């Protein structure tokens, strides 16, 4: 029997009338969406990550690291902005991939993004709990640790009921309705930005330019902001001194860490079904969010590194302790309270997209149907909100989350990379498809047609001297293949950069070979005709910006540890089981019926052809 795997790439179908039809309430405006994006992105990045990156990687040159990370995040944001304006549906990367690539990979990304948001929510709740605990002089944690100590590997030392309770409270706010909870979020976001402005202004009073040009030596004694007496040799945090104490390598490693501080803006794209005028609002909100966040990170980094020497930072609460260090004890409490408010908004924003992605997948039949239930009056997902909130709460209640944080990064970076690929795929699809032409004859022509699409023109001419001025079936097929090859080359380059040593001739030669191949593939894509009928937001410099975005994301993914990838694969396996036992039969795009358990054994299978029309919007952006 001939096997048939077409169900892997069956696609979600929209027409112009249905793409903006939704059961959710469209109540979010540009201000609401920008507040959500800012609150989701600015949180632990300011109050925890900056100190860690300054002391361990970049020193005062963290400013350059944030500029690099901001540019890379901006490239990913442009891709989200284009797809979010063209396919304004809940689900973000999941929906984009479902529309452009196919169901199976869309499910994997959706399943992966759910994990990302669950762990992100848990880490925000954990950080919030620790900051609240610090205001009580750590009496809360001491009480739980003495009465409920858990000496179990991978589990937390004690159950964090404070973090669990905060998770339940935020889920309650989310379930009362988007508009009401959005108002609370806007108030907290305003307080958060005011606190950051306070840090910038107050810290500037204590700024000293000498802290950017410090001389250090191994036996130098100093006291860190935690009150410990150390030497440079003992702490290993002094580097070579000056503005970039850890050199160019430290700036790049710092940029990789700073990139994670920008994770969260993609929450904007998950709200496509709850936004007023999504085709206009989503791209503008993403751009404004990234500009605000970039300015906040660079300004805070500048002030803090001028306030105190880079090597004295305490890794747990760098901002608040820095004010104690320079004698502004009263400011310590203001910044700590501001950090708590910021982490509350971050917790809210981390939880917000979780039920939306689950709801979107359940509505498509890829997750269990009851998860798509909406509260009739409020139009908010009930079971999706409750179960994902409880799951994140249980994680933060019982588990040691330090080993799970990198898994959140894999999900985000993988989604970013595939969104970049989707941007290329959609940009080169024709607006109106030509009629199918005759099939190729001969084995060689059939192989070429299968890989690059069928055309009467020679392959070399289609690659380097294309005659078409508008996209067609053949050019769209060709672009998809070249994009796939480019992504493979990007993965190889990421592995070489992270695990090879360019000082050795072999690594350098392989790196240059694959880099040249990537440049040639990008040049081929640049020569192909693009769809010029798109009237919504468009990423500039296609294909170069999307490919550069994918390269940065894949580079960071390949730098993660083996243990992190193993945990990710385990979660991935659970998703595969759900897909093949439930999703494959219950998908709304399944034309065979739920009674067919093994679609791959059916020789005849009707699916949405790769050349079916994608949503077009003729309105003016």
Number of C-alpha atoms within 10 A of each C-alpha: 6 9 11 15 14 19 20 17 20 23 25 21 17 15 12 13 8 10 17 19 12 13 11 21 16 20 15 22 17 20 13 19 27 26 25 29 29 31 30 31 26 29 28 20 21 23 27 19 19 30 28 21 26 30 25 22 28 30 34 29 27 31 23 18 27 27 18 19 24 24 15 22 23 22 23 28 24 24 27 28 28 22 30 31 25 26 25 26 27 29 27 28 29 28 30 26 27 23 23 24 23 22 26 22 16 27 23 19 24 27 25 23 28 22 23 23 26 24 26 28 27 30 26 25 28 25 23 25 24 19 20 18 16 15 13 10 11 13 12 18 20 14 12 16 16 11 9 13 14 14 10 11 9 13 16 20 19 22 22 25 18 20 26 24 15 19 28 16 13 19 25 15 17 25 22 16 18 21 18 12 18 23 13 13 22 20 13 21 26 16 17 26 19 13 20 23 15 17 23 18 14 16 24 17 11 17 17 14 11 14 20 22 14 15 14 16 13 14 11 13 14 15 14 21 23 17 12 11 12 16 18 17 14 13 15 13 21 26 23 15 22 20 19 21 28 23 17 14 12 22 26 20 19 28 26 23 23 24 24 20 25 26 20 23 29 24 27 31 31 27 26 28 26 24 27 17 18 26 26 20 23 30 27 18 26 26 16 16 26 22 14 15 23 21 14 18 23 19 18 24 25 20 21 27 28 21 24 23 25 28 26 24 28 20 20 17 25 22 25 24 24 28 24 16 19 14 11 16 14 10 19 19 16 14 22 21 18 23 28 20 21 29 30 27 30 30 27 28 31 27 28 29 26 26 31 27 26 28 29 25 26 22 18 19 21 28 23 17 14 14 22 23 16 19 15 11 8 15 18 24 24 22 19 22 24 17 16 21 27 16 17 24 26 18 24 29 24 18 20 20 19 10 12 20 16 21 24 23 23 24 22 23 23 19 26 26 24 24 27 29 25 24 25 26 21 24 24 26 28 24 22 15 13 12 8 10 11 9 10 17 9 7 9 10 16 15 13 14 19 14 14 21 21 24 18 11 10 11 17 9 10 20 19 15 13 17 12 12 12 16 23 22 22 21 26 25 23 25 27 23 17 20 23 14 15 24 21 14 19 24 19 18 24 22 18 19 17 15 12 16 13 16 8 9 10 11 16 15 12 16 21 13 12 18 16 13 16 21 14 14 19 18 15 20 25 16 17 23 21 24 16 13 12 17 15 20 21 19 21 13 9 17 24 17 20 25 25 17 26 27 22 22 29 23 22 21 24 20 14 15 11 10 13 17 16 12 15 19 12 11 15 16 13 11 19 17 11 16 20 15 13 17 25 24 22 22 22 16 21 20 15 15 13 13 9 15 14 12 22 16 14 15 12 13 15 12 16 17 11 18 18 15 16 22 17 17 18 10 9 10 13
